[in-house]
Amino acid sequence: MIRWKWLLVLVVWVSGCLGAAQGMSEPIKRSEYNRMPKMFEYDYYDDCLYSDPEEVQATYCMVRVVIKPDNRSELWRLIESFSSNWKLHFNHAHLDRGICIGNVNKLMEQFGEGNSSGLIVPKFEIPFPYKIKHDPFKNAEAYRRNYSEIVSILVNKDLTEKHGLKAYTEIEYCDRTGVDEFPIDHMDIAFIVILLVLLLLMLLSSCYDFRCKVGFGLNHYREDLPTRKSMLLASFSVMRNWYRLISRSKEPLYRDLRPIQAVRYFSFILMLIGHASILVQPRTGWIMEQKYRELETMIIVNGFQIISTFIVLGGFVFTVMFVEKMNETDRKPGWLEIVLITVNRYIRLTPVYALILLFEATWYVRLHDGPFWRRAAETELTFCRRNWWINLLYFNNYYKQDEPCMQHSWYLACDFQLSIIGLILVTAVLRFPKIKVFLLAVVTSISVVIPAVVVYKNAFEGVPIFSPEARRFIFWYDEGYQKTYLPTHMYLVHYLFGIISGFIYFQLKKSNYNLATLRIYRIIWYSLYILGPAQFFLGQIFYMNNFAKPSIWMSIYFAAARVVWAFIIVLGLLGFLYRVSKSITRFTNIRIFEVLGRLTYGAYVGHFFIIKIMFYNVRELSNLNVFNIATKIHGTMYLAYFLSLAMALLVELPISAIQKQLLEGVLKSKRPDQNKTEEVPNGIAKDIFNGGFTNDAFKRTFRGSVE
């Protein structure tokens, strides 16, 4: 009899081979492919802008080109046919050009007025997004007035001579040395002032803390100062906050939850790989389209659910810590607790977020230059200045989705909204324990049905499709992305599974039942390392096939896939907590992961602008070399964590310390002296576990609670 694990490996291997074989089949020969116009073609940026002083100052323009349909052309029919496979191919009627424009009058004389008039194509109806909307680029309209005609002539002359086609052209933005600079304004000054004030507070607070030392040694920074006033004055002390960051708790609950920090760290790295695959600038369309036919690419593009790992963890850890504290204080929560915890959470999360947002709205655009840089940085500057208030209200995953400020911050909004829903739900469960099962069952059933209804109603595929063409605009204008990937209601099922698993964990602890002793659970737990990637790989069937839509079975698959992934995370998490594998447990308990886990919130908030620097600050496009991409991913990771460390010491931990002192005693615990840590008597280490990327669970609203 074949053992179960070998059978499982065989099934996954066979399905992988079949899928890979299907993916390897080429729809077109390379010689035929090369007949189509190049998708990406750019003049040399530096040679254009940095010419000799006596020469005419040149202008470098990024141009979107849309080929005009011509059914008489056999090449056009090839372009139309090949581009119709939108899940795996770019739209080859949509081209990108970088054009250096020198002396316009001289160029016009070369073409002649009579010869050039036939090379200007008026705008026609274009049924797809072809440029960045909402005019985020400075001086774009002026450049269009001055250079649209010559750009159209240059592009169409090339297309006509080489391919017998014509196209509508539109300038997206232009660069001209000395003209398109970004003068310093009041917002730039405000960022510098805020940063200097924070640094000054850190310096003064550190000096004050040092002067309060009695004797020698560093233990002074691990212990509370005698008065609340002195603790407030020492809130920005860099040494005190450093020891808060690296402290560890002795209490059994926090010791049990330690592996979660390693899970958060490694999940962040996997997410970083996904973001790199989105932002990398391919040298040719062929390179990217070939990648979509590879096994590892299918796993990456279908690994979108990695982000929901943090949502499951958030629901689990919040429930565990909230219920634990209610049990300790022997009280039932109400609306006061809901309001206080929500406000406290907002205050703790927002300063780091707001400071990085302000940086992206001011100095970020000045960090680099290049033909692609303004697509990355100036859009950020414009949209953040327009829509900053939406972000700080944590509503940007529903409103202005196609004008994103800090695009990745949709998760912060989703996490914040889910934390409020979870807080209300868990409060209701604790207040009305007799209907606990019914309440959780009803809400969970609704959360499972919602994604299925959204997919069916909008005729979407069984998985979100991250197509090559949608990558051009980082999915800003993709309807599937906006309606299935960003909204909070699509992740409610994950958060609820986290909440339910938190209650299950308490029941298991209460009954002293050890899951690690259950053989079938151990078998399932080890199989998760195969089932997780296998589930991602199965998504390729929706890339390789065009099923009729709307489809009930695809709607069910979409919802079921989210439930399965939530199960995988919950089962995997409980395995970590119950030490199914001692070697893995020892590895996840390495102290560095605990610190990195606490820093993951700041790393997440800041990583996106760093990875844009890596992939948009280039002169040459990528051939998607694994070593090159891996190097940039590692660079992003290190810089993101260094940034997070700076933000933790400068903003996050000081705000936490101030909150602790100001809120202490608002709600008194019946047993206030609960906290013990190895290195920090005031128990600061307790705020290390949280929902998603945040650095705390529900923060301190009860004396002896989280800190």
URKA-V530017 format. One line per field, one symbol per residue. ss: DSSP state (h for helix, s for strand, l for the rest). A space follows every 50 residues. Layout:
ss->???
This chain:
ss->lllhhhhhhhhhhhhhhhhhhhhhlllllhhhhllllllsssllhhhhhl llllllllsssssssssllllllhhhhhhhhhhllllllllllsssssss sllhhhhhhhhlhhhhhhhllllllllllllllllllllhhhhhhhhhhh hhhhhhhhhhhhhlllsssssssssllllllllllhhhhhhhhhhhhhhh hhhhhhhhhhhlllllllhhhhlllllhhhhhhllllhhhhhhhhhllsl lhhhhhllhhhhhhhhhhhhhhhhhhhhhllsllhhhhhhhlllhhhhhh hlhhhhhhhhhhhhhhhhhhhhhhhhhhhlllllhhhhhhhhhhhhhhhh hhhhhhhhhhlllhhhllllllhhhhhhhhhhhhhhhhhhhhllllllll llllllhhhhhhhhhhhhhhhhhhhhhhhhhlhhhhhhhhhhhhhhhhhh hhhhhhhllllllllllhhhhlllllllhhhhhhhllhhhlhhhhhhhhh hhhhhhhhhhllllhhhlhhhhhhhhhhhhhhhhhhhhlhhhhhllllll lhhhhhhhhhhhhhhhhhhhhhhhhhhllllhhhhhhhllhhhhhhhhhh hhhhhhhhhhhhhhhhlllllslllhhhhhhhhhhhhhhhhhhhhhhhhh hhhhhhhhhhhhhlllllllllllllsllllllhhhhhllllllllllll lllllll
